[in-house]
Amino acid sequence: MPETLTVASSVELAVIERSGLVESRHAGAAVVLDPEGAVALTLGDVETPILPRSSLKPLQALGSLTAGAELAGERLALATASHSGTDRHVAVVRGILDQAGLDESHLGCPAAWPTDTATRDEMVRELGSPQRIRMNCSGKHAAMLFACVASGWDTATYLDPAHPLQVHTREVIERLTGGRVAATAVDGCGAPVYAMGLSSLARAAHRIGTSSERSPFALHRTAGALVRAVRENPWAIDGPGRADTIVIERLGVFAKGGAEGVMIMVAPNGATVALKVLDGSGRATTAIALALLERVGALAAADVGQTMALLPLSITGGGVDVGRIRPTV
């Protein structure tokens, strides 16, 4: 397994300020593509492989869709989601499973509590327990299972990297990135996740984010439908008051955060960011991506400022705001 980027090959992307002092710094790497897909800016090492984690979900969703999972609207958006496990999210995931003639017992992801605080509190009051369908990746898994049913593939072993679905999905990912994946690992949900450089991840995100439903190529038509579904249902990909949902609602971007400090974001004009925060923290990733898109002129400063104000970027002391997470790109 190749190692990821190093401290020496990273650059500062954000700082955490408390009472006027810089308390912490987030280093990492980022690449920005212009609307035509050419490299507009690189910060740090964007070629050494990283694990995209959930930022890979749009690519994996396209693997499931092109393998026969016929989804639209909310269900299509949930196929690429890291949802917060609300009852509304769960109802849509159940709908995908029902469409496939399956139920939540077929899900291969681990049981989890919802990340939505209100939903979790209600479950605790009702003496509930973690559930697979509440796990943030359950939409992706439901879409994978639907693809298996549609293609006549075994549903019990769908997470095996050698399973026909995963082989097909890897081929789709390599078509979108334009290169071979560097390594295969196991994601937190149990599905395969593939290592690649940020440049490759950005290239794939740009191709997805700029695809047209009128394209002569089936994969691009499907990608265009996926992006439209997410933009029309931003609540589905994340959850109320959560970062990806906020920026999609406010700015019309296509955004997908991943664990361990990964983010992809495509502006309405096609400019694209892919970034990795080296220490794995995700608290600054959305702000960094917005700042980079503003820097290259893809988003207006006023719109970015208003959106930043809605993100959880405040640093508190004694119950009041005393600082802020601030991008330095």
C-alpha positions as CSV (number, residue, x, y, z in Angstrom):
1,M,0.0,0.0,0.0
2,P,1.6,3.3,-1.0
3,E,1.9,6.0,1.6
4,T,-0.1,9.3,1.3
5,L,1.4,12.8,1.1
6,T,3.8,13.8,3.8
7,V,4.1,16.8,6.1
8,A,7.0,18.1,3.9
9,S,4.9,17.9,0.8
10,S,1.9,19.7,2.3
11,V,1.1,23.4,2.6
12,E,-1.0,25.4,5.1
13,L,-4.6,25.4,4.2
14,A,-6.4,26.9,7.3
15,V,-5.7,28.1,10.8
16,I,-7.7,28.1,14.0
17,E,-7.7,31.4,15.8
18,R,-8.6,31.8,19.5
19,S,-8.7,35.3,21.1
20,G,-6.5,36.7,18.3
21,L,-3.9,33.9,18.5
22,V,-3.3,31.2,16.0
23,E,-3.9,28.0,18.0
24,S,-3.7,25.4,15.4
25,R,-2.9,25.0,11.7
26,H,-4.3,22.5,9.1
27,A,-1.9,21.5,6.3
28,G,-2.6,19.5,3.3
29,A,-2.9,19.7,-0.5
30,A,-5.4,20.9,-3.0
31,V,-5.9,21.2,-6.8
32,V,-8.2,23.6,-8.6
33,L,-9.4,23.0,-12.2
34,D,-10.8,25.7,-14.4
35,P,-14.2,25.4,-16.1
36,E,-12.6,23.6,-19.0
37,G,-10.8,21.1,-16.7
38,A,-7.3,22.5,-17.0
39,V,-5.2,22.9,-13.9
40,A,-5.6,26.5,-12.5
41,L,-3.9,26.1,-9.1
42,T,-2.1,23.4,-7.1
43,L,-1.1,23.6,-3.4
44,G,1.1,20.8,-2.1
45,D,1.4,17.3,-3.5
46,V,-1.6,16.5,-5.6
47,E,-0.2,13.3,-7.3
48,T,0.7,11.0,-4.4
49,P,-2.3,8.7,-3.7
50,I,-4.9,9.6,-1.0
51,L,-8.0,7.6,0.0
52,P,-11.0,9.8,-1.1
53,R,-13.3,8.0,1.4
54,S,-16.9,9.3,0.9
55,S,-15.8,11.8,-1.7
56,L,-15.6,8.8,-3.9
57,K,-19.4,8.2,-3.5
58,P,-20.4,10.0,-6.7
59,L,-18.1,7.7,-8.7
60,Q,-19.4,4.6,-6.9
61,A,-23.0,5.7,-7.4
62,L,-22.3,5.9,-11.2
63,G,-20.9,2.4,-11.0
64,S,-24.2,1.2,-9.5
65,L,-26.4,3.2,-11.9
66,T,-24.6,1.9,-15.0
67,A,-24.9,-1.6,-13.6
68,G,-28.7,-1.3,-13.6
69,A,-29.8,0.6,-10.5
70,E,-32.6,2.7,-12.0
71,L,-33.0,5.6,-9.6
72,A,-34.3,9.2,-9.9
73,G,-35.0,12.2,-7.7
74,E,-34.4,11.7,-3.9
75,R,-33.4,8.1,-4.4
76,L,-30.7,9.0,-6.9
77,A,-29.4,11.7,-4.5
78,L,-29.3,9.2,-1.6
79,A,-27.2,6.8,-3.7
80,T,-24.3,9.3,-3.4
81,A,-25.0,10.5,0.2
82,S,-23.4,10.6,3.5
83,H,-26.7,11.2,5.1
84,S,-27.5,12.1,8.7
85,G,-29.9,9.3,9.4
86,T,-33.1,11.2,9.8
87,D,-36.4,9.4,9.4
88,R,-36.8,11.1,6.0
89,H,-33.4,9.8,4.8
90,V,-34.3,6.3,6.1
91,A,-37.6,6.3,4.3
92,V,-35.9,7.0,1.0
93,V,-33.3,4.2,1.5
94,R,-36.1,1.8,2.3
95,G,-37.7,2.9,-0.9
96,I,-34.5,1.9,-2.8
97,L,-34.5,-1.5,-1.1
98,D,-38.2,-2.0,-1.8
99,Q,-37.6,-1.2,-5.5
100,A,-34.9,-3.9,-5.5
101,G,-37.2,-6.4,-3.7
102,L,-34.9,-6.4,-0.6
103,D,-34.9,-5.1,2.9
104,E,-32.5,-3.6,5.4
105,S,-31.2,-7.0,6.5
106,H,-29.4,-7.2,3.2
107,L,-27.3,-4.1,3.9
108,G,-23.7,-4.9,4.4
109,C,-22.8,-1.6,6.2
110,P,-22.4,-1.7,10.0
111,A,-25.2,-0.6,12.3
112,A,-24.8,3.0,13.5
113,W,-26.6,5.7,15.3
114,P,-27.8,8.6,13.2
115,T,-25.5,11.6,13.1
116,D,-28.6,13.9,13.3
117,T,-28.7,14.8,17.0
118,A,-32.5,15.2,17.3
119,T,-33.1,11.8,15.6
120,R,-30.6,10.1,17.8
121,D,-32.0,11.7,21.0
122,E,-35.5,10.4,20.0
123,M,-34.2,6.9,19.3
124,V,-32.5,6.9,22.7
125,R,-35.7,8.1,24.4
126,E,-37.5,5.2,22.7
127,L,-34.8,2.7,23.8
128,G,-33.7,2.2,20.3
129,S,-30.4,0.8,19.1
130,P,-28.0,1.4,16.2
131,Q,-29.3,0.3,12.8
132,R,-27.7,-0.4,9.5
133,I,-30.2,1.7,7.7
134,R,-29.3,4.7,9.9
135,M,-25.6,4.4,8.9
136,N,-24.6,7.3,6.7
137,C,-23.6,5.1,3.8
138,S,-26.8,3.1,3.7
139,G,-28.0,4.9,0.5
140,K,-24.8,3.9,-1.3
141,H,-25.2,0.3,-0.1
142,A,-28.8,0.2,-1.1
143,A,-27.9,1.3,-4.6
144,M,-25.2,-1.3,-4.9
145,L,-27.7,-4.0,-3.8
146,F,-30.2,-2.8,-6.4
147,A,-27.5,-3.0,-9.1
148,C,-26.8,-6.5,-8.1
149,V,-30.4,-7.5,-8.4
150,A,-30.8,-5.8,-11.7
151,S,-27.6,-7.5,-13.1
152,G,-28.4,-10.9,-11.5
153,W,-25.3,-10.8,-9.2
154,D,-25.0,-12.3,-5.8
155,T,-26.2,-9.8,-3.1
156,A,-24.5,-11.6,-0.1
157,T,-20.9,-10.9,-1.3
158,Y,-21.4,-7.5,-3.0
159,L,-18.7,-5.8,-0.9
160,D,-15.9,-8.2,-2.0
161,P,-13.5,-6.3,-4.3
162,A,-13.6,-9.3,-6.7
163,H,-17.5,-9.2,-6.9
164,P,-18.7,-8.3,-10.4
165,L,-20.3,-5.0,-9.2
166,Q,-17.1,-3.8,-7.6
167,V,-15.0,-4.8,-10.6
168,H,-17.5,-2.8,-12.8
169,T,-17.4,0.1,-10.4
170,R,-13.6,0.2,-10.4
171,E,-13.6,0.3,-14.2
172,V,-16.1,3.2,-14.1
173,I,-13.9,5.0,-11.6
174,E,-10.8,4.5,-13.8
175,R,-12.7,5.8,-16.9
176,L,-13.6,9.0,-14.9
177,T,-10.2,9.6,-13.4
178,G,-8.3,8.7,-16.6
179,G,-5.9,6.4,-14.8
180,R,-5.4,3.2,-12.8
181,V,-6.2,3.3,-9.1
182,A,-3.1,3.0,-7.0
183,A,-4.5,0.6,-4.3
184,T,-7.6,-0.8,-2.8
185,A,-8.6,-0.4,0.8
186,V,-11.7,-1.1,3.0
187,D,-13.8,2.0,3.8
188,G,-15.5,2.5,7.1
189,C,-18.7,1.1,5.7
190,G,-17.0,-2.0,4.5
191,A,-17.1,-1.1,0.8
192,P,-13.9,-1.0,-1.3
193,V,-12.3,2.5,-1.6
194,Y,-9.6,3.2,-4.1
195,A,-6.4,5.3,-3.7
196,M,-5.7,8.0,-6.2
197,G,-4.0,11.4,-6.4
198,L,-6.0,14.5,-5.8
199,S,-5.4,15.4,-9.5
200,S,-7.2,12.3,-10.6
201,L,-10.0,12.8,-8.1
202,A,-10.5,16.4,-9.3
203,R,-10.5,15.2,-12.9
204,A,-13.3,12.8,-12.1
205,A,-15.3,15.3,-10.1
206,H,-15.0,17.8,-13.0
207,R,-16.2,15.3,-15.5
208,I,-19.2,14.4,-13.3
209,G,-20.0,18.0,-12.3
210,T,-20.0,19.3,-15.9
211,S,-21.8,16.3,-17.5
212,S,-24.9,16.9,-19.5
213,E,-28.0,14.8,-19.6
214,R,-28.0,15.5,-23.3
215,S,-24.6,14.0,-23.9
216,P,-24.2,11.4,-26.6
217,F,-22.3,9.3,-24.0
218,A,-24.4,7.2,-21.6
219,L,-22.1,7.6,-18.6
220,H,-22.1,11.4,-19.0
221,R,-25.9,11.4,-19.3
222,T,-26.2,9.4,-16.1
223,A,-23.7,11.7,-14.3
224,G,-25.7,14.8,-15.4
225,A,-28.8,13.2,-13.9
226,L,-27.0,12.4,-10.7
227,V,-25.7,16.0,-10.3
228,R,-29.2,17.4,-11.0
229,A,-30.8,15.1,-8.4
230,V,-28.3,16.3,-5.8
231,R,-28.8,20.0,-6.6
232,E,-32.6,19.5,-6.5
233,N,-32.5,17.5,-3.2
234,P,-29.6,18.9,-1.2
235,W,-31.1,17.7,2.1
236,A,-30.6,14.2,0.9
237,I,-26.8,14.1,0.4
238,D,-26.0,15.3,3.9
239,G,-28.8,16.7,6.2
240,P,-30.4,19.8,7.6
241,G,-27.9,22.4,8.7
242,R,-24.9,20.3,7.6
243,A,-22.1,21.6,5.5
244,D,-22.7,19.9,2.1
245,T,-26.4,20.6,2.2
246,I,-25.8,24.3,3.1
247,V,-23.4,25.0,0.2
248,I,-25.4,23.1,-2.3
249,E,-28.6,25.0,-1.3
250,R,-26.9,28.4,-1.1
251,L,-24.4,28.3,-4.0
252,G,-25.6,25.6,-6.4
253,V,-22.3,23.8,-6.1
254,F,-21.9,20.0,-6.3
255,A,-20.1,19.1,-3.1
256,K,-19.1,15.8,-1.4
257,G,-17.1,15.6,1.7
258,G,-15.2,12.5,2.8
259,A,-13.8,11.3,6.1
260,E,-10.2,12.1,7.0
261,G,-10.3,15.6,5.6
262,V,-11.3,15.1,2.0
263,M,-13.5,17.3,-0.1
264,I,-14.6,17.7,-3.7
265,M,-16.6,20.7,-4.9
266,V,-17.7,21.8,-8.4
267,A,-18.9,25.3,-9.0
268,P,-21.9,26.0,-11.3
269,N,-19.4,27.2,-14.0
270,G,-17.5,23.9,-13.8
271,A,-14.4,25.0,-11.8
272,T,-13.5,22.1,-9.5
273,V,-11.6,21.7,-6.2
274,A,-10.3,18.5,-4.7
275,L,-8.4,18.7,-1.4
276,K,-7.1,16.6,1.5
277,V,-6.3,17.9,5.0
278,L,-3.3,15.9,6.1
279,D,-4.3,15.5,9.8
280,G,-7.7,14.0,8.8
281,S,-9.8,16.8,10.3
282,G,-12.8,17.8,8.2
283,R,-13.8,20.9,10.2
284,A,-12.1,23.3,7.6
285,T,-12.6,21.4,4.4
286,T,-15.8,23.1,3.2
287,A,-14.4,26.6,4.0
288,I,-11.1,25.8,2.2
289,A,-12.9,24.6,-0.9
290,L,-15.1,27.7,-1.0
291,A,-12.1,30.0,-0.5
292,L,-10.3,28.3,-3.4
293,L,-13.3,28.6,-5.7
294,E,-13.6,32.3,-4.8
295,R,-9.9,32.8,-5.4
296,V,-10.2,31.6,-9.0
297,G,-13.3,33.7,-9.6
298,A,-15.8,30.8,-9.7
299,L,-17.8,32.1,-6.8
300,A,-18.6,35.7,-5.7
301,A,-16.9,36.9,-2.5
302,A,-20.2,38.2,-1.1
303,D,-22.0,34.8,-1.7
304,V,-19.1,32.9,-0.1
305,G,-19.0,35.2,2.9
306,Q,-22.8,34.8,3.5
307,T,-22.5,31.0,3.2
308,M,-19.4,30.9,5.5
309,A,-21.5,32.6,8.2
310,L,-23.8,29.6,8.2
311,L,-21.0,27.0,8.6
312,P,-19.8,25.7,12.0
313,L,-16.6,27.7,11.9
314,S,-16.8,29.5,15.2
315,I,-14.4,28.8,18.1
316,T,-16.0,29.3,21.5
317,G,-14.7,30.1,25.0
318,G,-16.9,30.3,28.0
319,G,-20.0,29.8,25.8
320,V,-19.3,32.8,23.5
321,D,-17.4,33.1,20.2
322,V,-13.8,34.0,20.7
323,G,-12.3,32.9,17.3
324,R,-12.8,31.3,14.0
325,I,-11.6,28.5,11.6
326,R,-10.1,30.5,8.8
327,P,-8.9,29.3,5.4
328,T,-5.4,30.7,4.5
329,V,-5.4,29.7,0.8
